[in-house]
Amino acid sequence: MQEKIICFLIDDDHDDQEIFSLALNAIDEDIDCITANDGVDALNKLRKDRGFTPHFIFLDLNMVRMNGRECLKEIKKIPHLNNIPVIIYSTSSEQKDITETMLLGAADYIVKPPSISILTERLEQVLRKE
């Protein structure tokens, strides 16, 4: 039996969390989507629960308490997550944001699309890369 894919979404917008979950569900109902409301909560979970190793981490850039860049830097310091792709998931399509996060170790960059069907297609591309 194939291992269940676990995606960890770090995003402070509950609507975006719901849309993201719906898109993953459209790809495969067996994909688990676990969410954190900000970088601080996400890092607490990732550091404390060593048994929690998602297959993919999706990270919003613009969050309160800790932004996506800061969170990405901290995720990259956690040894057991070294091989987990971190994909930026942001409303920003600024080239400097894309370049900067890729230099910090992001595996990919998704600009939040205007429709769930476009998001579903884009997520399918990302999940198939594994």
Backbone bond lengths (Angstrom), bond angles and torsions (degrees), N, CA, C in turn:
res aa  C-N    CA-C-N  psi(-1)  N-CA   C-N-CA  omega(-1)  CA-C   N-CA-C  phi
1 M - - - 1.464 - - 1.523 109.81 -
2 Q 1.306 116.38 136.63 1.460 121.08 -179.14 1.526 110.48 -72.04
3 E 1.324 114.20 140.60 1.454 119.98 178.25 1.528 109.63 -65.96
4 K 1.320 115.67 141.14 1.462 121.41 179.60 1.532 109.50 -68.59
5 I 1.331 116.81 133.52 1.469 120.66 177.80 1.526 108.74 -79.16
6 I 1.328 115.41 131.36 1.458 120.95 178.05 1.522 108.74 -115.28
7 C 1.320 115.88 121.51 1.458 122.09 175.99 1.530 107.72 -108.70
8 F 1.308 115.85 135.84 1.461 121.92 179.55 1.515 107.46 -113.63
9 L 1.331 116.64 112.90 1.464 122.06 -179.02 1.522 109.37 -102.85
10 I 1.321 115.32 123.52 1.458 121.48 177.59 1.521 106.76 -109.73
11 D 1.334 116.23 103.68 1.461 121.34 -174.09 1.524 108.36 -156.46
12 D 1.316 116.72 133.13 1.468 119.53 -177.12 1.526 113.73 -88.82
13 D 1.321 117.20 3.05 1.464 120.81 179.59 1.534 109.06 -103.54
14 H 1.331 116.22 113.20 1.465 120.28 -175.97 1.528 112.63 -64.74
15 D 1.330 117.63 -32.96 1.473 120.13 176.55 1.523 109.89 -64.16
16 D 1.336 116.39 -43.54 1.465 119.90 178.49 1.530 110.92 -63.61
17 Q 1.327 116.90 -37.45 1.466 120.43 177.15 1.526 110.44 -60.80
18 E 1.329 115.25 -43.85 1.463 119.46 -177.92 1.534 111.47 -67.45
19 I 1.323 117.04 -43.77 1.471 121.31 178.72 1.524 110.17 -61.44
20 F 1.328 116.19 -42.95 1.463 121.80 179.44 1.530 110.23 -61.13
21 S 1.327 117.06 -45.75 1.471 121.52 178.84 1.520 111.33 -61.82
22 L 1.323 116.77 -42.02 1.465 120.68 178.44 1.528 111.40 -62.36
23 A 1.329 116.18 -41.05 1.471 120.47 179.55 1.527 110.34 -64.80
24 L 1.325 117.59 -43.58 1.473 120.54 177.72 1.517 110.70 -62.60
25 N 1.325 115.88 -41.08 1.457 121.41 179.72 1.527 111.28 -62.69
26 A 1.329 116.22 -33.70 1.468 120.78 178.58 1.532 110.60 -68.78
27 I 1.321 116.45 -29.83 1.472 120.99 178.49 1.526 109.62 -74.46
28 D 1.339 115.43 -50.38 1.462 120.86 -178.12 1.530 108.17 -161.31
29 E 1.309 116.29 122.46 1.464 120.16 -177.74 1.520 112.61 -64.67
30 D 1.335 116.93 -17.42 1.465 120.42 -178.69 1.527 113.89 -86.57
31 I 1.325 117.78 -1.70 1.462 119.83 177.39 1.535 108.31 -78.03
32 D 1.316 115.19 126.52 1.464 119.97 176.70 1.517 109.30 -88.98
33 C 1.322 116.21 133.76 1.461 120.75 175.17 1.519 108.48 -117.33
34 I 1.315 115.00 112.11 1.457 121.26 178.41 1.523 106.46 -104.97
35 T 1.326 116.63 137.91 1.458 119.20 -175.93 1.522 111.88 -120.60
36 A 1.326 113.87 153.27 1.463 122.31 169.97 1.520 105.68 -129.33
37 N 1.325 116.79 143.70 1.464 120.74 -175.02 1.516 114.35 -83.81
38 D 1.314 117.19 -11.46 1.464 119.64 173.75 1.524 109.53 -166.26
39 G 1.320 115.01 174.75 1.456 120.90 -176.31 1.514 113.54 -63.12
40 V 1.316 117.16 -36.34 1.464 121.17 -179.23 1.528 110.07 -64.04
41 D 1.342 116.48 -48.78 1.471 120.50 177.93 1.528 111.05 -61.07
42 A 1.323 116.33 -42.05 1.467 121.10 -178.90 1.525 111.01 -61.79
43 L 1.324 116.18 -47.47 1.467 119.76 -178.79 1.524 111.37 -65.45
44 N 1.324 117.45 -37.80 1.465 120.15 176.31 1.525 110.04 -58.04
45 K 1.329 116.06 -46.03 1.468 120.43 -179.70 1.527 110.88 -65.62
46 L 1.322 117.13 -45.58 1.467 120.87 -176.80 1.532 112.07 -67.01
47 R 1.300 117.18 -34.67 1.473 120.54 -179.00 1.521 112.59 -79.98
48 K 1.339 116.10 -39.50 1.467 119.96 -173.99 1.521 112.78 -80.05
49 D 1.312 116.55 -37.77 1.458 120.68 -175.52 1.529 109.51 -102.54
50 R 1.320 116.31 87.81 1.467 120.32 -176.73 1.532 112.05 -66.90
51 G 1.331 115.67 -18.58 1.453 119.12 177.14 1.527 112.63 -78.01
52 F 1.324 115.63 -11.96 1.467 120.32 179.95 1.520 108.91 -90.52
53 T 1.323 114.67 101.70 1.462 120.32 178.55 1.526 107.73 -128.69
54 P 1.335 116.19 92.78 1.471 118.46 -179.52 1.530 110.62 -67.90
55 H 1.319 116.24 159.71 1.463 120.94 176.87 1.527 111.19 -78.78
56 F 1.332 115.16 -31.13 1.459 121.80 -179.45 1.518 109.01 -141.25
57 I 1.338 116.14 141.53 1.457 120.83 173.21 1.526 107.20 -117.11
58 F 1.319 116.33 124.91 1.465 122.22 177.25 1.520 106.94 -109.33
59 L 1.324 115.40 130.46 1.460 120.23 -168.12 1.526 111.98 -132.00
60 D 1.321 115.77 121.14 1.462 121.96 175.20 1.531 108.54 -74.80
61 L 1.316 117.67 146.75 1.465 120.77 179.46 1.519 112.52 -85.92
62 N 1.331 116.40 -42.24 1.463 120.42 -172.15 1.523 111.56 -97.78
63 M 1.337 114.58 91.61 1.460 120.01 178.95 1.526 108.79 -132.81
64 V 1.331 115.13 154.83 1.463 119.50 175.82 1.533 108.91 -79.93
65 R 1.298 117.23 171.42 1.473 125.59 -177.82 1.526 112.24 67.13
66 M 1.315 118.69 -55.49 1.461 122.23 178.31 1.516 107.60 -149.05
67 N 1.338 116.80 123.05 1.462 118.06 -178.40 1.533 111.01 -79.26
68 G 1.316 115.00 172.35 1.461 120.78 -175.71 1.515 114.16 -62.49
69 R 1.321 117.11 -36.31 1.471 120.16 178.99 1.531 110.87 -62.71
70 E 1.330 115.48 -47.75 1.469 120.18 179.41 1.531 110.32 -61.47
71 C 1.322 115.65 -43.02 1.460 120.63 -179.85 1.528 110.51 -63.84
72 L 1.319 117.50 -43.17 1.460 122.17 178.73 1.532 110.53 -58.96
73 K 1.321 117.00 -45.67 1.475 121.13 178.56 1.531 110.72 -58.16
74 E 1.343 115.87 -41.71 1.467 119.99 -178.64 1.535 111.70 -71.37
75 I 1.327 116.94 -39.16 1.474 120.46 178.29 1.524 109.07 -60.16
76 K 1.321 116.51 -40.36 1.466 121.25 -178.02 1.528 112.52 -66.73
77 K 1.332 117.71 -13.44 1.470 121.73 178.00 1.527 112.47 -89.77
78 I 1.339 117.41 -5.42 1.475 121.28 -177.31 1.535 108.10 -94.18
79 P 1.340 116.52 108.31 1.475 120.65 -172.21 1.527 115.61 -53.56
80 H 1.339 118.37 -43.74 1.469 118.42 -175.34 1.535 113.15 -72.62
81 L 1.333 116.96 -2.36 1.473 120.50 177.54 1.529 112.57 -106.65
82 N 1.330 116.92 6.38 1.472 121.05 -174.86 1.529 113.88 -54.58
83 N 1.320 117.03 -34.39 1.461 119.71 -176.29 1.526 113.62 -98.15
84 I 1.322 116.92 7.32 1.466 120.77 -179.69 1.522 108.99 -90.17
85 P 1.338 117.66 121.65 1.463 118.45 178.75 1.533 111.63 -67.95
86 V 1.327 114.71 131.95 1.465 120.85 175.11 1.523 106.60 -105.92
87 I 1.309 116.30 119.16 1.466 122.32 -177.63 1.525 107.87 -110.10
88 I 1.316 116.02 124.49 1.462 120.39 177.50 1.528 107.57 -74.49
89 Y 1.331 115.68 136.54 1.465 122.65 -178.49 1.526 106.15 -131.41
90 S 1.342 115.83 96.90 1.465 119.34 -168.50 1.524 112.47 -139.98
91 T 1.328 115.07 158.30 1.463 120.10 173.47 1.524 110.76 -75.99
92 S 1.324 117.12 -18.17 1.464 120.75 -177.52 1.525 111.63 -76.30
93 S 1.335 114.94 129.79 1.463 119.33 173.73 1.535 109.59 -111.67
94 E 1.333 115.84 16.82 1.467 121.37 179.60 1.524 110.33 -64.66
95 Q 1.326 116.23 129.17 1.462 120.28 -179.83 1.531 111.54 -58.66
96 K 1.328 117.13 -36.14 1.473 119.42 -178.96 1.529 111.04 -64.79
97 D 1.338 118.06 -35.47 1.467 120.68 176.57 1.529 110.86 -66.60
98 I 1.320 115.51 -42.71 1.469 120.50 179.78 1.533 109.73 -62.94
99 T 1.331 116.17 -50.35 1.468 121.10 -178.87 1.525 111.05 -61.26
100 E 1.320 116.29 -47.80 1.466 121.01 -176.85 1.530 111.80 -60.97
101 T 1.330 116.77 -44.99 1.465 119.02 -177.99 1.531 111.57 -70.82
102 M 1.322 117.10 -33.42 1.470 119.45 176.71 1.535 109.57 -65.28
103 L 1.327 116.87 -39.53 1.465 121.05 177.40 1.532 111.27 -65.13
104 L 1.331 116.53 -29.85 1.466 120.87 178.60 1.534 112.27 -79.99
105 G 1.328 116.38 -6.50 1.457 119.52 175.75 1.508 116.76 114.68
106 A 1.334 117.69 6.66 1.472 119.20 176.67 1.527 109.51 -64.87
107 A 1.328 115.67 142.27 1.464 120.90 -178.68 1.532 111.81 -85.03
108 D 1.336 116.13 -24.65 1.459 120.55 -176.68 1.524 107.65 -163.47
109 Y 1.315 115.62 172.40 1.464 121.26 -177.46 1.517 107.70 -142.69
110 I 1.306 116.72 121.60 1.469 121.45 177.59 1.530 108.29 -115.48
111 V 1.332 115.51 123.54 1.462 119.80 172.92 1.526 105.86 -83.35
112 K 1.334 116.22 128.80 1.469 120.08 -178.25 1.524 109.17 -55.57
113 P 1.333 117.00 116.80 1.468 120.14 -175.20 1.528 112.51 -81.42
114 P 1.345 115.37 164.62 1.465 120.50 -177.86 1.525 113.95 -74.94
115 S 1.341 117.66 -13.83 1.472 118.27 -178.01 1.521 111.00 -138.76
116 I 1.318 114.72 155.28 1.464 120.19 -179.73 1.523 111.04 -67.88
117 S 1.329 117.77 -30.88 1.467 119.48 -179.05 1.529 110.93 -68.50
118 I 1.327 116.94 -37.43 1.474 120.00 177.23 1.528 109.16 -67.99
119 L 1.324 116.61 -41.29 1.462 120.13 178.00 1.525 110.52 -61.56
120 T 1.313 116.97 -43.24 1.471 121.17 179.51 1.523 110.32 -58.74
121 E 1.332 117.39 -46.32 1.468 121.77 178.66 1.524 110.95 -60.01
122 R 1.321 116.00 -46.13 1.473 121.18 -177.31 1.537 111.08 -65.60
123 L 1.323 116.54 -41.06 1.469 119.99 178.21 1.527 111.43 -66.12
124 E 1.317 116.20 -36.33 1.470 119.70 177.01 1.526 110.65 -60.46
125 Q 1.337 116.06 -42.19 1.472 120.30 177.94 1.531 110.50 -59.83
126 V 1.322 116.49 -45.39 1.468 121.75 -177.93 1.527 110.32 -64.86
127 L 1.325 117.45 -46.17 1.461 121.24 -176.32 1.531 111.64 -68.13
128 R 1.307 118.00 -28.70 1.466 121.11 179.73 1.522 112.54 -75.94
129 K 1.326 117.39 -21.34 1.478 120.71 -178.96 1.512 112.86 -63.29
130 E 1.340 115.74 -25.72 1.467 120.43 -173.58 1.511 111.85 -57.64
